[in-house]
Amino acid sequence: MSREIRIPGPDHPIEISENPRLIRVVTQNGGKVLAETTAAVMLSEAGRPPVHYIPLADVDQTLLVRTHSHTYCPYKGEASYYSLITPEKEIADAVWFYEEPHEAVKAIAGHVAFYPEHVQITVTEAVAN
């Protein structure tokens, strides 16, 4: 089955930028750090809230379980999902990623995004060590 591929443009802009700030993702109760990075990329798309895509290497992968869920975006490609295993519960399809994103958004390859209603995401200035 062939899927339509659309290129971002004036009618549907997508902008991706590096975000050197410290992004920290924690469980809803703030008790468990799920991810922490200064290497995120931020994707802004056609009037939607910006999304922080975090390198998978900067995520506690022991808390992720891949699911069979998939969705398709003609601008980004096929999304796959992880369930998130927190100390409190398992949250189905709480994390998504594009294994092979379309060329226009290839910067999000190797990155994951968290649904903000399931976690707390904070963005602060990175602190030099």
Secondary structure, 3 states (H helix, E strand, C coil): CCCCCCCCECCECEEEEEECCEEEEEECCCCCEEEEECCEEEEEECCCCCEEEEEHHHECHHHEEEEEEEEEECCCEEEEEEEEECCCCEEEEEEEECCCCCHHHHHHCCEEEECCCCEEEEEECCCCC
